[in-house]
Amino acid sequence: MEIFYCMAKISIIGSGFSGLASSCFMAKAGHQVSVLEKNMDIGGRARVYSAEGFTFDMGPSWYWMPDIFENFFAQFGHSASDYYELKQLDPGFQVIFGKNDVMEIPASLDELFEVFENIEKGSASALRKFLKEAEFKYNVGMKDLVYKPAFSWMEYANMNVIKGMLKANIFSSVSSHVRSYFKDERLIALMEFPVLFLGAMANKIPALYTMMNYSAIVQGTWYPMGGMCQIVNGMKELAGSLGVEFHTGVQVDRIEVSGGLVTGLETSMGQIATEGLIASADYHHVEQQLLEEKYRNYEASYWDKKTFAPSCLIYYAGISKKLKKLQHHNLFFDADFKKHAEDIYTVPQWPDRPLFYACCPSKTDDSVAPEGMENLFILVPIATGLIDTPEMREHYFDGIIKRMESFCGETFAAEVIYKRTYCVSDFMEDYNACKGNAYGLANTLSQTAVLKPTLRNNKIKNMFYTGQLTVPGPGVPPALISGQVAAAELNKYLLKLSHETPV
Ligand SMILES: Cc1cc2nc3c(=O)[nH]c(=O)nc-3n(C[C@H](O)[C@H](O)[C@H](O)COP(=O)(O)OP(=O)(O)OC[C@H]3O[C@@H](n4cnc5c(N)ncnc54)[C@H](O)[C@@H]3O)c2cc1C
C-alpha cells in the first residue's frame, strides 16, 4: 500500500472485523481515521459480554484459516501471537449423530484417515485426494481470488487459475462433489458441514468452497485463549497504535453527499466532516436508511431477491457443573437435516426438531466460567425474518437440553444457573441487520464475486462498502479481507485525487 502524503479525514461506519481491518489499513496509509459504532462495545457481531462470572463471545466461535489472521497482522509488522495465544483444539470438534454414534475429528490427519477408513472402506484414500484438490482451491481462492475487489470478471482472467479451477470442478455443487468421493451419510454430513458457514445448503454452494474443508481438516481448528474477543481486542490495540479514534455509542443517521462525494455524516454526536467513507455496517441498512435514494446502488426490491444466510436462535448459558462428554465444539446432527434445511430455505418457518451447535469454550479456557462450571453457547440456525416471541425462544430450550442430557448421560437442566437468549429481533436492533440475518448473504453461485453487492458506491467516488454483505462474503477471515480490499480501493481513489489536485 502506498503511503499517502496528504492526510484525509476518513470515517468508518461500524466496528466489526471489516471496519476494524479497514481502519488499520487507512491509518497505515497516513489518514486520520474515526470509527463510529452505534453499540457501546466494539467488535460488531463478535462482541463479548460477561454475566455472573461467565464470559460469552456473542458471535463467532470457530477460528479457521489461521493464515488469514497472520497475513493481516503481518502487514503491520506483527503476528497474531503479539495479541493473543492460539491453541489448536484436539479433537477439533465432534459430530453427534446419536447417543452412541459420535465422530471426533482429531487434529492429526493420520488419525482422521483411520477414522474414515473404519467407517467406509477406501474412504481414507478418497479423503487424501479430496483434500489435495481442496488445498489447490484454498491456495488459489484464499491467496488470490478473494483479495480482488470483484468489479469485473476480467480480474479473474488468469488462464492458469481458470484452467486449474475448471479441473477442480468448481461449478458443480459441494453436495455432488462430496458425494462423488464418499457414500456413508455420516462422512457426507461431515464433509458438507463446513460450507454451512456460507449460508446455504451444500447443493447450492459451488464446489470451489470445499476449500473450507482444507482449512477445517488440514489447518485445524484453533482457539484464542480468552475467547474470540481477543482478536477484536488485538485489532483495536493495533488500530489505536496507528492513531485510529473510536467513538462508541454513536449511531450514523445520514450520509451527506455533495458534488458526487461524501462530505459528512449526521450522527447522534453531531455532524462529522468526512473526505472518505467506508461503510462496514450492513450494506442494506447503509443504502436504504443512510443514503438518499438517488445515491443508492440498489433498489429495495434487489434485497428481496437475495438469498440471505440464516439467522439464528442463540442461548448463552452458565452451567454449575462440568459436562464430561462435551468437547469444545459439538455439532448435534441427531435430527433430520433435510427437514431442518427446508424450514430455513424452502418454506421459512420455525423448525420442529432442529440441528444445533453447542460450543463449550470452558473445556479449553478456565477464564470463561467459574471453577467447576461450564460456559455454553448454543446456536440453532433458523430462517431470517421469523417473528421471535419470548415463548418461541423458550420453546426450544428444554428440548435441546434434553438432547444434550441424553448424549452426556447426565442431567443438568437444574444446574442452568444463567441463561440469555438472542434471536432475529436482536440482530435487527443491535446491528441494523436486514431481516435479522446473522451471517450476511449466502455464497451461492449467483452471489459470488462480481455477482455480490459491489464494494464501491457507483455514484459516490469516495465511498466504499465492506463486510459480510459484499465481497468476499460471510465469516471472520473474509471480513478481514473485505476491510483490506475496501481500504485499498479508497486509498487508490484518494491517491489519484491527490495527484490531480494542484498543491
Ligand atoms: C452467531 C454468529 C456466529 C458466527 N460464527 C462464526 C464463526 O464461528 N467463524 C467465523 O469465521 N464467522 C462466524 N460468524 C460470522 C462473522 O462473525 C461475521 O461474518 C463477521 O463478524 C461480520 O463482520 P462485519 O464487519 O461484516 O459486520 P459486523 O460485525 O456486523 O459489524 C458491523 C457494525 O456496524 C455497526 N452499525 C450498524 N449500523 C450502524 C450505524 N447506523 N451507525 C454506526 N454503526 C452501525 C453494528 O453495530 C456493527 O458493530 C458468526 C456470526 C454470528 C452472528
The ligand as a Gaussian input file, in Angstrom:
#p B3LYP/6-31G(d) Opt

LIG

0 1
 C      -23.861000     -16.030000      15.940000
 C      -22.778000     -15.927000      14.915000
 C      -21.806000     -16.909000      14.843000
 C      -20.783000     -16.819000      13.907000
 N      -19.807000     -17.766000      13.896000
 C      -18.718000     -17.610000      13.109000
 C      -17.575000     -18.444000      13.286000
 O      -17.579000     -19.309000      14.157000
 N      -16.482000     -18.220000      12.496000
 C      -16.476000     -17.226000      11.543000
 O      -15.462000     -17.058000      10.850000
 N      -17.550000     -16.400000      11.394000
 C      -18.646000     -16.554000      12.160000
 N      -19.708000     -15.693000      12.066000
 C      -19.681000     -14.657000      11.036000
 C      -18.806000     -13.481000      11.436000
 O      -18.955000     -13.208000      12.797000
 C      -19.232000     -12.262000      10.618000
 O      -19.206000     -12.580000       9.228000
 C      -18.331000     -11.049000      10.844000
 O      -18.084000     -10.863000      12.218000
 C      -19.016000      -9.840000      10.234000
 O      -18.230000      -8.702000      10.391000
 P      -18.668000      -7.337000       9.678000
 O      -17.594000      -6.360000       9.947000
 O      -19.041000      -7.589000       8.275000
 O      -20.064000      -6.903000      10.358000
 P      -20.499000      -6.603000      11.849000
 O      -19.697000      -7.398000      12.802000
 O      -21.949000      -6.766000      11.923000
 O      -20.126000      -5.066000      12.048000
 C      -20.960000      -4.036000      11.604000
 C      -21.040000      -2.982000      12.694000
 O      -21.763000      -1.840000      12.214000
 C      -22.494000      -1.301000      13.313000
 N      -23.567000      -0.437000      12.804000
 C      -24.695000      -0.806000      12.147000
 N      -25.408000       0.285000      11.790000
 C      -24.734000       1.372000      12.243000
 C      -24.967000       2.782000      12.192000
 N      -26.030000       3.302000      11.559000
 N      -24.079000       3.606000      12.793000
 C      -22.976000       3.111000      13.419000
 N      -22.699000       1.780000      13.487000
 C      -23.563000       0.925000      12.902000
 C      -23.003000      -2.530000      14.021000
 O      -23.390000      -2.235000      15.340000
 C      -21.792000      -3.456000      13.942000
 O      -20.957000      -3.279000      15.070000
 C      -20.739000     -15.740000      13.000000
 C      -21.728000     -14.742000      13.061000
 C      -22.724000     -14.828000      14.016000
 C      -23.749000     -13.747000      14.093000

